[in-house]
């Protein structure tokens, strides 16, 4: 297989993200149309659902970073206490062409990190103290570059829009199922127009199938988008450091780490570079990996080892000022 450059990998991941969003749009449009056809709620009911979903999204958009940091028990990292961390992030921010994000740490011996913030001007990078102690400088720089890439690539905003689609889909599905349960489809628009009984029956069957399956499909699409943004962050992070082996070594070490992150929960787990709940010992590991928001990290290591090692100069953000290149 031909080796792909960072730019080709980034372009491919971005294209797939656009494809998933187009599919998402048509899925929401289809279930919205069926909702209007089979229920008596009409456009007003649909507008209420969209308004509530957007209202929740706006709140998440502006305050999600504070909520996540509070839930995680993170504290702001000072330059005096975490000098190397602060200097490295500053160098990576210069390389990425974005403002230096705020830095936070979680007092936990597990190796993990995440990025949040609605845009680069409000970016936040948070790492565990375990990452600072158990990763060497090149590995830590690779992890930080990965998280910096999430900020530079607006991944948090991308996932916010994905969450909007999932929320609207879930609300429409729930309303349709409740309408079926309480007999609310009798006054549907299809019946009001006096359509054929066979056509109405088919429409009802389609509505039931969509109501049951669309939230599942929407969630799977969200997972797929998250995975593509992870791959894009891997490629962009390696481009920032010009030393892919640093992230590869870090991912290998993270994959072997079996310690769960105490501060994480199912609501925040998708933010981290690796699953903080450490569910990998489940007998359903295959299904977990298939539907996980993050790719299996040993796969990421293999990708870097085989495709990128030696393809770029070993040039680090922390040595950029001195011009030193590692051999």
N, C-alpha and C positions, 0 to 999 in steps of 0.2 A: 504494500500500500504506500502511495506517495506521501511524503511528509508535508503537513500543512503548516503554513506560517501562522504567526500570531494574528495577523490581519485577516487571513482567510478563516481562521477559527472564530474570530470575533464576528466577522460578517455572517458566517453560517449560523451562529447562535442568535444574532439579532434577527435574521430572516425568519428563523423558526419561531421566535417570540412574536413577530408580526403575524405569522400564520396562525398561531394559537389564539391571538386576540381576534382575528377575523372570524375564526370558528366560534369563539366565545360570543361575539356580537350576534352572529346568526342564530346561535342556540338561544340566547336571551330573547331575540326578536321572535323566534318561532314559538317559544313558550308564552310570550306576551300576547301574540296573536291568538293562540289557542285559548288562553285565559279569557280574552275578551269575547271569544265566540261561544264558549260553553257556560260562562257564569253570568250572573246578573249584575256584577259589580260595575262593568263598563269602564270607560276611560278614566272616570274619576277615581275608581278604586285602584287602577293601575298607577295613576298619578300619585296617590297617597303612598303606595308602596315605594315608588321611586324616590319620593321626597324623604321618606323615613330613612331609606338606604343612604341617600346622599347626605343627610343630616348626620348620620352616624359616621360616614366617611370623612366629612369635614372635621368633626371632632377628633377622629383618629389621626387625620393629616396634620393637625396643628399640635396635638398633645401626646401623640403616641410615644415619642422619644422619652418624655418625662415619665410616662406611665411604665414603660419597659424598664427604665433605669431604677425606678422606685421598687418595682416588683423584684428586680434582680439584686437589690441591696448594694448597688454599685456606688462608689464614691469617686469624686473627681481626683485625677492624678496630677500632682504638682510636679513642676520641673525639677525641683531640688530632690525630691524623693525618687522620681523615675526619670532620671536624666537621659539615659539611653533610649528609653521608650519615646520620650518627647522629641528628642533630636531625630530619631528615625522617622517618626510620623511627619515631622516638618519637612524632611528631605523627600519623602514620598509624595507629600502634598505638592511640593514644587514640581516634581517630575510629572504628576498627574494634571497639573495646572488648575488646582482647586484650592480654596482656602483651607488652612490647617484646621482639621476637626477638633472638637473638644475630646479630651481623653478621660476615660473612667476605668477603674479596676474593680474586680470582684474578688473578695478574699476567699479563694477556693483553690485547692490543690489540683483540680482537674485542668486539663489543657483545653481551652476553648476561647472563642472570641466572637464578637458580632459587631455589626455596624447598623446605625439607625439614623433618623433625621430625614426631613421631607425633601431636602435638596442639599447641594454641597455647602451652601452658606450656613446651614444648620446641621451639618454632619457631626456624628458622634461615633467614636470607636471605643469599644469596651473589651478589655482582655482580663482573663483571670490571672491571679498571682501565680498559679501553677504554670501558666504559659511562660511567664517571665523567669521562673526558676528552672523549668525543665527543658526549655528550648534554647539552643545556642543562638548566637546573634543572627546568623544567616537564616535559620529556621524561623525565628521570630519576625525577622524582616519580611520573609515570604508570607507569613500569616497576615501581618499588618498591610502588606501590599494587596492581598486578596480583599481585605475589608475596605481598604481605600478605594479599590476598584468598584465595589458596590456603591460607594458614595458618588464617585465620578461618573458611573454609568446610570445613575438615577434608578438603581434597582429597587430601592424602598418605595419610590413613587410607582414603578411598574407593578409591584406586588400590591400596592394600595388599590390600583384600578382593577387588578384581578380579584381582589377581595370584594370590590363593589359588584362585579359581575356575579360572583358566587352568592353574595347576599341577596341581590335582586332575584336570582334564580331560586334560591331557597324560599324566599317569601312568596313568590308566585306559586311555586310547587305546593307550599303549605296551604295557601288559600284555596287552591284548586282541590286538594284532597279534602279539606274541610267542607267545601261546597258539595263534593260528591257525598260525603258522609251525612250532611244535613239536608241533602236534596236540593241544594241551591242551583243546580244546573237546569231546573225546569223552566226558568225564565230566561234562559240564555238567548243571545242574539240570533243564533242559528234557528231556534224554534220560532222566534218572533217573526222572522222572515218567511216562515212557512216552507222551509227547505224539505227535501225528501227525507223520509224516515231512514232509509239506508245510509244516506250521506251523513245524517246526524249521528247514527250509530257508529260509523267509522270515525267521525270526529271525536266522539266520546271515548272510544278505545284509544285513539292517538293521545287524547288529553290525559287519560289515566297512565299510559306508558310514559309520557313526558313528565308527569307529576312525580312519578316514582323514580325514574332514571336520571332526569336532568340534574338534580343536585349531585348525584354521584359523578356524572360525566363532568360537571362544572368543577368539582373538587379535583378530579384527575387532571383536568386541563390546568388548573392552578398549580398542581404539583409539577406538571411538565414545564410550565413557564418558570417556576422556581429553579428547577434543575438546569434549564438553559441559562438562566442568569448566573448560576453557580459556575457552570463551565466558562461563561464569558468572563467572570471575575477571575477564574484561574488563569485564563489566557492573558487578560489585561494585567493581572498582578505580576506574572512572569515578565511581561514586557516592561513594567515599571522598574523592576530590580535588575533586569538583564542577567538573572541568575536563577533559572527555573529549578535547579537542584535544591535550592533553599526551601521552597514551598514543597517540593516533592519529599524531602527529608522530614519536614514538619508533618505532612499528611500521613506519612508512614508511621511516625511516632504517635500521632493522634489516633490512627486506626488501631494501634495496639493498646491504647489507654482504655481501661475498663472502668475507670472511676466515674460515676455519674456526677453531674453538677447539681449541688443541693439547691441552688437558687433558681434553677430552671423549672418550668412546668410545660404542659402541653400547649399552652397559649403562646409561649415565647420560644419554644424549642426550634421552630423553623428559622429563627433569626441567626442561629449559631452556625459556625463553619462546620461543625460536626454535631451529630445527634447528642445533646447533653443528657438525655435520659438513659442512654446506653441500653437499648432494647434488643441488641444484636444476638442475644442468646436464646431468643424465642424460637420454638420449632417452626414458626411462620416467618422465619428470617427472609426467605425468598420474596414473599408477598410484601413484607415491610420494605425491603429494598426497592421493589418494583414501584410502590406507591409513595415512597419517601420524597420529601421536598428536596433533600440533598442527595446527590449521587453517592454510591458506596465509595468511600475514600481510598480504598486500595486500588480502585479503577483509576481514580485521578492520579495516584502515584505512578501507575504503569504508563498512563498517557504521557506524563512528563518525562519519565525515564527514557521511553523508547522514541518519542517524537521530538523532544526539545533539548535534551542534554547535549551540550556541545554545539547547538545550532546558533547560539548567540554568545557574545563575550561575557565572561563572569564579572559583571560590573554592578556594584551595589550602591544603593542610594546613600548608605552611610559613608561610602568612600568617594562619593561624587565630588566633594569639595577638594579632596587631595589629588584626585585624578588617578588613584591607585586601582589597578585591575588585577583581580585574583587569577592565578593560573590554574 
